[in-house]
């Protein structure tokens, strides 16, 4: 039995009829306990035939059932898809134990990674702590490049593997260390705050690093009445509004290409359409969105906080939710809630986060290429670590 010859493309959408919402332009995907009225890609199939790695049919079937139950989206992640992935998840989990590897994954990774092989799944801040505190001497970070660099900064003595070295980030790639030097020359003595979505070289030139879960609290604590915030202009605008009359905030013109797709007008349209049909839509948004989006939102928070709040609302019977963030958060909400809910609207998939597939992780575990081993010079690590240590101190 072979599992499964495929190609690295995302297939078409699955359509499901929901009587209340048929007239809206939406794709509904039925899960075990939720309905997603969101455009979502189907599960990624293996790119090549990799065989069974010696696992029996019964072992593969048991693992396939485990995957499908954990993911809880049987129409998108069918038992056939899970069978095709099961030999790889079995082999990756075996190699992790054999090689003493701690595998961490960001929330935006696909469910076969987050629920199939990851030892920990969270947002940037929590994963930075996990990498630092793990007793394992090898960390495999399934994410984008800057996150793997951050793991190396906080754990310089550990080996850090990154399966997809070409997986970038529009925020991280849109700013350089030279940009920071120029900003400091124009605003001497002003604290420079960098969002964690930045390279190690940029972090090395900044005073403190922040994440989407702690940036507002940390910026309030900084001395003086002025700060520089890079690179996300949307989060910077939110800071300007929140700190108005307290601190002047100088911002950089960068953006997350995923969250930049969302608009306040889209939210208002969805709210009206739902309201016309007796549905009270609750909107939860990531702070990387434009201020107009945040103004229209009922809750603002990091990917981890959005997930937790959605699950909390569902437990209270508020089941009609709109998640304004990357598609992976919706996957996590559906997998981790015990209550029925409806996720509505339109998520946007991050092409960078979705570059990594199980094959890449398996290859990096077996025999990593030099470019898959994160290597930073000692001076960059020393300087960048100061900004991250300051984040931990102020959080």
C-alpha positions, -999 to +999 in steps of 0.1 A: +000+000+000+014+034-009+004+067+007+001+091-015+013+106-048+004+143-048+015+178-058+023+209-037-009+227-048-040+236-028-071+221-043-106+235-047-131+244-020-157+221-005-192+235-005-218+228+021-254+241+023-264+262+053-301+273+049-295+306+068-266+316+047-271+302+013-277+336-003-244+350+008-213+346-012-194+322+011-180+287+013-191+266+041-171+237+054-188+214+078-168+202+108-176+179+136-188+207+159-188+238+138-197+254+105-171+276+087-186+301+062-150+310+052-129+304+021-105+278+032-080+257+012-083+219+012-057+198+030-022+197+013-014+163-001+022+149+000+043+161-029+058+127-036+053+090-029+073+083+003+060+049+012+049+035+045+083+037+064+076+001+075+044+009+094+016-017+092-018-010+078-033-011+113-007+014+126-014+037+097-052+034+101-050+041+138-028+072+132-052+084+104-081+082+128-061+100+155-054+128+130-089+132+118-103+132+153-078+158+165-084+181+135-122+178+136-128+188+100-137+156+083-149+172+050-116+191+045-094+165+062-110+133+050-099+099+062-082+093+028-061+125+032-053+115+068-042+080+057-019+096+031-002+117+058-002+091+086+031+074+077+049+108+078+035+118+111+044+084+126+079+087+113+084+123+124+072+115+159+095+085+161+125+106+149+117+133+174+121+109+203+151+092+188+169+125+183+156+144+213+140+171+193+114+196+206+091+205+177+073+238+180+048+252+155+031+286+150-007+287+150-007+295+113+008+261+103-015+235+088-035+212+112-015+181+101+016+198+116-001+215+146-021+184+157+000+157+140+036+163+151+040+195+171+050+194+207+038+229+213+016+253+193+011+289+201+018+325+190+052+342+188+056+352+225+047+318+240+069+300+215+098+322+223+095+311+259+090+275+250+122+275+229+141+292+258+128+269+285+128+235+268+154+210+281+158+196+246+191+206+229+176+206+194+146+228+185+127+224+152+106+255+145+078+250+120+072+286+110+087+314+091+124+324+093+123+352+118+107+329+144+134+303+141+160+331+144+143+342+176+145+307+190+183+308+183+187+342+200+171+330+232+188+296+231+222+302+214+237+269+228+209+249+211+207+236+176+177+252+159+163+237+127+140+255+103+126+233+076+117+261+051+146+286+051+129+306+022+097+311+042+098+348+049+074+374+062+063+407+046+069+425+079+103+410+085+114+414+049+103+450+047+128+465+071+165+463+076+190+471+104+201+502+083+165+515+085+167+513+123+201+531+124+186+559+102+156+563+125+178+565+156+199+592+139+167+612+132+153+607+167+183+605+190+177+590+225+142+578+216+135+542+226+131+519+196+104+492+199+104+464+173+076+439+167+088+403+169+081+399+132+116+412+124+150+397+116+177+391+142+197+419+126+168+444+132+162+432+168+199+438+175+195+475+167+164+479+189+158+485+226+129+462+232+111+435+213+073+431+216+046+407+204+009+412+195+000+401+231+022+425+250+031+455+228+006+480+243+016+472+279+053+473+273+051+506+253+032+522+282+060+513+306+089+527+285+105+559+299+099+593+282+071+608+261+082+594+227+090+561+211+097+546+177+076+516+167+087+493+138+078+478+114+040+474+114+022+507+106-012+493+115-001+483+151+017+516+152-015+535+144-032+515+172-004+526+195-007+562+185-045+561+193-040+542+226-012+565+238-026+598+226-018+625+251+007+602+268+034+594+242+043+604+207+047+573+185+069+574+154+059+546+130+075+527+101+056+520+069+054+482+070+025+458+070+015+422+072+003+413+037-023+389+052-039+413+077-037+442+053-064+425+032-091+431+058-112+463+057-137+479+080-162+480+051-161+442+048-169+438+085-197+463+083-212+444+053-210+411+070-225+426+102-255+440+083-261+408+063-261+388+094-282+412+114-308+412+086-312+375+092-313+377+130-276+368+135-256+388+161-221+386+147-191+389+171-159+401+154-125+392+168-094+408+151-057+406+152-039+439+160-019+437+127-051+449+110-059+485+100-073+508+127-106+509+109-109+471+112-100+473+149-126+500+155-153+477+140-141+448+162-155+434+195-122+419+206-086+425+197-058+402+205-030+379+194-037+347+175-036+327+208-059+352+225-083+352+196-085+314+198-091+314+235-118+341+233-136+323+204-137+291+225-149+311+255-177+328+236-188+295+221-190+280+256-214+308+265-236+302+235-223+330+213-216+309+183-217+333+154-181+346+151-160+363+126-122+358+130-101+385+113-067+369+110-049+341+092-068+309+084-048+287+108-066+303+138-099+291+125-084+256+122-074+257+159-107+270+171-126+242+154-102+216+167-101+228+203-137+238+211-162+214+225-191+236+215-210+241+183-201+274+165-203+292+132-172+309+119-181+334+092-165+359+069-133+355+050-099+344+063-067+351+044-040+324+041-004+332+047+016+318+017+048+320+038+035+301+068+019+275+045+052+267+027+062+241+053+047+206+048+053+174+066+079+163+040+100+194+049+100+186+086+108+149+080+138+158+057+151+184+083+149+158+110+166+131+090+195+150+074+192+188+075+207+209+048+231+236+060+206+263+052+180+246+075+203+250+105+199+285+119+233+301+124+237+337+137+270+354+146+277+359+183+275+397+182+240+397+166+228+372+191+242+392+220+226+425+209+193+410+198+190+390+231+190+423+250+159+434+232+142+401+239+153+399+275+139+434+280+106+421+266+105+392+291+114+417+319+086+442+311+059+416+304 
